[in-house]
Amino acid sequence: MSRPVIGITSYVESASWGAWQDVRAVLVQEAYVAHLFHAGAIPVLLPPLLEGATADDAEAVLSRLDGLVLAGGSDVESARYGQPPHPLAQQPRPERDATELLLAAVARDRLPVLGVCRGMQVMAVAAGGELEQHLPDRLGHLGHAPAPATYGLRTVLPKQGSLLESITGGQFEVRCYHHQGVISYPTYEATGLSDDGVVEAIESPGARFHLGVQWHPEKSQDNRLFAALVAAARGRLVSR
């Protein structure tokens, strides 16, 4: 059977390789590519669209895909959900915000989607939700992002009967790296909570596979989330 094609959203950042130094480049962590390929998909990188991109442009991209991964990354700009920036907010990435919010809105319930960390937050904001800009202000600890480039370990409890539970089978440990979280997520359902009550997963009720997770499954040897996404994308490929 043909491999489904799954798009991965990506960064535009300054990068260096070979003779080239500090060149603006489109990139994403290779772990996403490896997980998807080993799960049976053909991964493709989706660069941020340029200023002026429309829902029709997003539709043109998604019409060529069988599934979508909204990848992790920097904070969604707070103006996107009507709040002033927190003092510790990261530098905005306007082109990435604009592209991923479009993709998330157009893809909703139309093809299998997995949102990872920032990707889950994009899903919530695209649906009209809001983010909590700095979790330590409320939680009083740094457990979700202990130090720069250091993943925290949290325990997640899936909601009974959820898609997440059907994939993981019950309580499990995750690697996370985020200082923000979702506080409202209209039309989605929270289906996973951290041991400190932070929302760690949201799903679109009734969709075959439309799942956002606040942790980083690409940094784990556990491939079940990616395998489930690929299985759902294969179903879309067959139906197309």
Sine and cosine of phi, psi and omega as CSV:
sin_phi,cos_phi,sin_psi,cos_psi,sin_omega,cos_omega
0.00,0.00,0.63,-0.78,0.01,-1.00
-0.88,0.47,0.54,-0.84,0.07,-1.00
-0.97,0.23,0.71,-0.71,0.11,-0.99
-0.94,0.35,0.48,-0.88,0.01,-1.00
-0.99,-0.14,0.83,-0.56,-0.04,-1.00
-0.85,-0.53,0.83,-0.56,0.02,-1.00
-1.00,0.10,0.57,-0.82,0.05,-1.00
-0.84,-0.55,0.86,-0.52,0.07,-1.00
-0.92,0.39,0.38,-0.92,-0.18,-0.98
-0.58,-0.81,0.15,-0.99,0.01,-1.00
-1.00,-0.01,0.35,-0.94,0.40,-0.92
-0.89,-0.45,0.92,-0.40,-0.08,-1.00
-0.64,-0.77,0.32,-0.95,0.15,-0.99
-0.96,0.27,0.76,-0.65,-0.03,-1.00
-0.66,-0.75,0.34,-0.94,0.00,-1.00
-0.77,-0.64,0.68,-0.73,0.09,-1.00
-0.36,-0.93,0.57,-0.82,0.00,-1.00
0.80,0.59,-0.79,-0.61,0.00,-1.00
-0.99,0.11,-0.09,1.00,-0.12,-0.99
-0.99,-0.12,0.74,-0.67,-0.04,-1.00
-0.81,-0.59,0.74,-0.67,0.09,-1.00
0.80,0.60,0.77,0.63,0.05,-1.00
-0.98,-0.17,0.71,-0.71,0.07,-1.00
-0.90,0.43,0.81,-0.59,-0.11,-0.99
-0.66,-0.75,0.45,-0.89,0.11,-0.99
-1.00,-0.08,0.82,-0.57,-0.08,-1.00
-0.46,-0.89,0.28,-0.96,0.09,-1.00
-0.41,-0.91,0.41,-0.91,0.02,-1.00
-0.88,0.48,0.72,-0.70,-0.06,-1.00
-0.89,0.45,-0.34,0.94,-0.02,-1.00
-0.86,0.51,-0.57,0.82,0.06,-1.00
-0.87,0.49,-0.72,0.69,-0.01,-1.00
-0.87,0.49,-0.72,0.70,-0.03,-1.00
-0.89,0.46,-0.73,0.68,-0.01,-1.00
-0.86,0.51,-0.71,0.70,-0.05,-1.00
-0.93,0.38,-0.67,0.74,-0.01,-1.00
-0.90,0.43,-0.69,0.72,-0.01,-1.00
-0.93,0.37,-0.38,0.92,0.06,-1.00
-0.99,0.10,-0.10,1.00,0.10,-0.99
0.94,-0.35,0.22,0.98,-0.03,-1.00
-0.95,-0.31,0.26,-0.97,0.24,-0.97
-0.98,-0.20,0.94,-0.33,0.00,-1.00
-0.99,0.13,0.62,-0.78,0.11,-0.99
-0.73,-0.68,0.62,-0.78,0.03,-1.00
-0.99,0.10,0.68,-0.73,0.04,-1.00
-0.94,-0.35,0.95,-0.31,0.02,-1.00
-0.95,0.31,0.44,-0.90,0.13,-0.99
-0.84,0.54,0.69,-0.73,0.07,-1.00
-0.96,0.27,0.39,-0.92,-0.06,-1.00
-0.99,0.14,0.17,-0.98,-0.03,-1.00
-0.81,0.58,0.68,-0.73,0.00,-1.00
0.99,-0.12,-0.02,1.00,0.03,-1.00
-0.89,0.46,0.53,-0.85,-0.10,-1.00
-0.84,-0.54,0.11,-0.99,0.08,-1.00
-0.88,0.48,-0.52,0.85,0.06,-1.00
-0.90,0.43,-0.61,0.79,0.06,-1.00
-0.91,0.42,-0.68,0.74,0.05,-1.00
-0.88,0.47,-0.66,0.76,0.04,-1.00
-0.88,0.48,-0.65,0.76,0.00,-1.00
-0.89,0.46,-0.63,0.78,0.05,-1.00
-0.92,0.40,-0.78,0.63,-0.11,-0.99
-0.93,0.38,-0.46,0.89,-0.01,-1.00
-0.91,0.42,-0.27,0.96,-0.01,-1.00
-0.99,-0.17,0.03,1.00,-0.07,-1.00
-0.91,-0.42,0.38,-0.93,0.12,-0.99
-0.97,-0.26,-0.20,0.98,0.02,-1.00
-0.21,-0.98,0.21,-0.98,-0.09,-1.00
-0.60,-0.80,0.69,-0.73,0.18,-0.98
-0.91,-0.41,0.87,-0.50,0.16,-0.99
-1.00,0.02,0.97,-0.26,-0.20,-0.98
-0.98,0.20,0.25,-0.97,0.04,-1.00
-0.94,0.33,0.15,-0.99,0.00,-1.00
0.32,-0.95,-0.40,-0.92,-0.10,-0.99
-0.97,0.24,0.14,-0.99,-0.08,-1.00
-0.86,0.51,0.61,-0.79,0.22,-0.98
-0.94,0.35,0.71,-0.70,-0.02,-1.00
-0.86,0.51,0.76,-0.65,-0.12,-0.99
-0.91,0.42,-0.43,0.91,0.05,-1.00
-0.88,0.48,-0.39,0.92,0.01,-1.00
-0.92,0.40,-0.37,0.93,0.06,-1.00
-0.82,-0.57,0.44,0.90,0.21,-0.98
0.96,0.27,0.50,0.86,0.02,-1.00
-0.81,-0.59,0.50,-0.87,0.16,-0.99
-0.94,0.34,0.41,-0.91,-0.04,-1.00
-0.95,0.30,0.60,-0.80,0.13,-0.99
-0.94,0.35,0.50,-0.87,0.03,-1.00
-0.83,0.56,-0.45,0.89,-0.01,-1.00
-0.98,-0.18,0.23,0.97,0.03,-1.00
-0.90,0.44,0.59,-0.80,0.02,-1.00
-0.98,0.19,0.29,-0.96,-0.02,-1.00
-0.87,0.50,0.77,-0.64,-0.02,-1.00
-0.89,0.45,0.48,-0.88,0.12,-0.99
-0.86,-0.52,0.99,0.17,-0.16,-0.99
-0.84,0.54,-0.65,0.76,-0.05,-1.00
-0.93,0.38,-0.58,0.82,0.02,-1.00
-0.96,0.29,-0.68,0.73,0.05,-1.00
-0.83,0.55,-0.77,0.64,-0.07,-1.00
-0.87,0.49,-0.71,0.71,-0.03,-1.00
-0.91,0.41,-0.74,0.68,-0.10,-0.99
-0.95,0.30,-0.55,0.84,0.08,-1.00
-0.91,0.41,-0.62,0.78,0.09,-1.00
-0.89,0.46,-0.76,0.65,-0.03,-1.00
-0.87,0.49,-0.69,0.73,-0.02,-1.00
-0.89,0.45,-0.65,0.76,-0.01,-1.00
-0.93,0.36,-0.69,0.72,-0.05,-1.00
-0.96,0.29,-0.55,0.83,-0.04,-1.00
-0.97,0.22,-0.27,0.96,-0.12,-0.99
-0.77,0.64,0.89,-0.46,0.06,-1.00
0.88,0.47,0.26,0.97,0.00,-1.00
-0.96,-0.29,-0.50,0.87,0.07,-1.00
-0.49,-0.87,0.34,-0.94,-0.03,-1.00
-0.88,0.47,0.73,-0.68,-0.04,-1.00
-0.72,-0.69,0.70,-0.72,0.16,-0.99
-0.85,-0.53,0.88,-0.47,0.09,-1.00
-0.99,-0.15,0.77,-0.63,-0.06,-1.00
-0.92,-0.39,0.89,-0.46,0.06,-1.00
0.81,0.58,-0.97,-0.23,0.10,-1.00
-0.79,0.61,-0.60,0.80,-0.03,-1.00
-0.86,0.50,-0.62,0.79,0.08,-1.00
-0.91,0.41,-0.64,0.77,0.01,-1.00
-0.91,0.41,-0.61,0.79,0.09,-1.00
-0.87,0.50,-0.70,0.72,0.03,-1.00
-0.84,0.54,-0.71,0.70,-0.02,-1.00
-0.91,0.42,-0.72,0.70,-0.03,-1.00
-0.91,0.40,-0.63,0.77,0.02,-1.00
-0.88,0.47,-0.44,0.90,0.02,-1.00
-1.00,0.00,0.07,1.00,0.00,-1.00
0.99,-0.12,0.22,0.98,-0.04,-1.00
-1.00,0.04,0.00,-1.00,-0.01,-1.00
-0.78,-0.62,0.34,-0.94,0.01,-1.00
-0.91,-0.41,0.50,-0.86,0.19,-0.98
-1.00,0.03,0.88,-0.48,-0.27,-0.96
-0.98,0.20,-0.37,0.93,0.02,-1.00
-0.47,-0.88,0.99,-0.10,-0.08,-1.00
-0.83,0.56,-0.62,0.78,-0.02,-1.00
-0.85,0.53,-0.43,0.90,0.04,-1.00
-0.85,0.52,-0.58,0.82,-0.01,-1.00
-0.99,-0.12,-0.66,0.75,-0.10,-0.99
-0.97,0.23,-0.52,0.86,-0.04,-1.00
0.98,0.21,0.28,0.96,0.06,-1.00
-0.49,-0.87,0.25,-0.97,-0.03,-1.00
-0.96,-0.29,0.44,0.90,-0.13,-0.99
-0.88,0.47,-0.39,0.92,-0.02,-1.00
-1.00,0.03,-0.18,0.98,0.07,-1.00
-0.31,-0.95,0.99,0.16,-0.17,-0.98
-0.88,0.48,-0.56,0.83,-0.05,-1.00
-0.29,-0.96,0.28,-0.96,0.02,-1.00
-0.80,0.60,0.76,-0.65,0.03,-1.00
0.87,0.50,0.43,0.90,0.02,-1.00
-0.85,-0.52,0.85,-0.53,-0.03,-1.00
-0.99,0.13,0.65,-0.76,0.13,-0.99
-1.00,0.01,0.42,-0.91,0.06,-1.00
-0.95,-0.30,0.82,-0.57,0.02,-1.00
-0.76,-0.65,0.38,-0.92,0.08,-1.00
-0.98,-0.22,0.75,-0.66,-0.02,-1.00
-0.92,-0.39,0.71,-0.70,0.07,-1.00
-0.93,-0.36,0.93,-0.36,0.01,-1.00
-0.96,0.28,0.49,-0.87,0.07,-1.00
-0.95,0.30,0.67,-0.74,-0.01,-1.00
-0.88,0.48,0.72,-0.69,0.02,-1.00
0.99,0.12,0.01,1.00,-0.02,-1.00
-0.99,0.13,0.28,-0.96,0.13,-0.99
-0.86,0.51,-0.68,0.74,-0.01,-1.00
-0.85,0.53,-0.71,0.70,0.00,-1.00
-0.90,0.44,-0.60,0.80,-0.01,-1.00
-0.90,0.43,-0.42,0.91,0.00,-1.00
-1.00,0.04,-0.68,0.74,-0.13,-0.99
-0.99,-0.10,-0.41,0.91,0.03,-1.00
0.99,0.12,-0.07,1.00,-0.01,-1.00
0.55,-0.84,-0.28,-0.96,-0.07,-1.00
-0.84,0.55,0.64,-0.77,-0.02,-1.00
-0.41,-0.91,0.26,-0.97,-0.03,-1.00
-0.98,-0.18,0.61,-0.79,-0.03,-1.00
-0.76,-0.65,0.30,-0.95,0.11,-0.99
-0.96,-0.28,0.83,-0.56,-0.06,-1.00
-0.79,-0.61,0.39,-0.92,0.05,-1.00
-0.45,-0.89,1.00,0.10,-0.01,-1.00
-0.41,-0.91,0.58,-0.81,0.08,-1.00
-0.94,-0.34,-0.06,1.00,0.04,-1.00
-0.91,-0.41,0.26,-0.97,0.03,-1.00
-0.47,-0.88,0.18,-0.98,0.03,-1.00
-1.00,0.00,0.68,-0.73,0.07,-1.00
-0.90,-0.43,-0.32,0.95,0.16,-0.99
-0.57,-0.82,0.55,-0.83,-0.14,-0.99
-0.45,-0.89,0.94,0.35,-0.07,-1.00
-0.80,0.60,0.68,-0.74,0.03,-1.00
0.95,0.30,-0.06,1.00,0.13,-0.99
-0.97,-0.23,0.24,-0.97,0.05,-1.00
-0.85,-0.53,0.73,-0.68,0.09,-1.00
-0.96,0.27,0.85,-0.52,-0.07,-1.00
-0.83,-0.56,0.16,0.99,0.09,-1.00
-0.44,-0.90,0.75,-0.67,0.02,-1.00
-0.84,-0.54,0.62,-0.79,0.14,-0.99
-0.96,0.29,0.24,-0.97,0.01,-1.00
-0.92,0.40,-0.19,0.98,0.09,-1.00
-0.96,-0.29,0.23,0.97,0.10,-1.00
1.00,0.00,-0.02,1.00,0.04,-1.00
-0.94,0.34,0.68,-0.73,0.06,-1.00
-0.92,0.38,0.86,-0.51,-0.05,-1.00
-0.94,-0.35,-0.14,0.99,0.04,-1.00
-0.41,-0.91,0.62,-0.79,0.16,-0.99
-0.75,-0.66,0.50,-0.86,0.01,-1.00
-0.71,-0.71,0.42,-0.91,0.12,-0.99
-1.00,-0.02,0.92,-0.39,-0.06,-1.00
-0.85,0.53,0.74,-0.67,0.06,-1.00
1.00,0.05,-0.26,0.97,0.02,-1.00
-0.98,0.22,0.52,-0.86,0.01,-1.00
-0.91,0.41,-0.68,0.73,0.04,-1.00
-0.39,-0.92,0.99,-0.17,0.10,-1.00
-0.58,-0.82,1.00,-0.02,-0.25,-0.97
-0.75,-0.66,0.73,-0.68,0.14,-0.99
-0.89,-0.45,0.69,-0.73,0.03,-1.00
-0.80,-0.60,0.60,-0.80,-0.09,-1.00
-1.00,0.06,-0.16,0.99,0.00,-1.00
-0.99,-0.16,-0.15,-0.99,-0.09,-1.00
-0.88,-0.47,1.00,0.07,0.00,-1.00
-0.91,0.41,-0.37,0.93,0.01,-1.00
-0.93,0.36,-0.29,0.96,0.01,-1.00
-1.00,-0.07,0.21,0.98,-0.03,-1.00
-0.88,-0.48,0.35,-0.93,0.13,-0.99
-0.98,0.18,-0.21,0.98,0.00,-1.00
-0.98,0.22,0.91,-0.41,-0.10,-0.99
-0.98,-0.19,0.21,0.98,-0.18,-0.98
-0.91,0.42,-0.63,0.78,0.01,-1.00
-0.90,0.43,-0.69,0.72,0.01,-1.00
-0.92,0.38,-0.63,0.78,0.03,-1.00
-0.89,0.45,-0.63,0.78,0.03,-1.00
-0.92,0.39,-0.64,0.77,0.07,-1.00
-0.88,0.48,-0.72,0.70,-0.02,-1.00
-0.90,0.44,-0.64,0.77,0.03,-1.00
-0.88,0.48,-0.68,0.74,0.03,-1.00
-0.92,0.40,-0.63,0.78,0.03,-1.00
-0.92,0.40,-0.57,0.82,0.05,-1.00
-0.90,0.44,-0.60,0.80,0.08,-1.00
-0.89,0.46,-0.64,0.77,0.05,-1.00
-0.92,0.40,-0.64,0.77,0.03,-1.00
-0.86,0.51,-0.71,0.71,0.00,-1.00
-0.89,0.45,-0.68,0.74,-0.03,-1.00
-0.93,0.36,-0.43,0.90,0.02,-1.00
-0.98,0.19,0.00,0.00,0.00,0.00
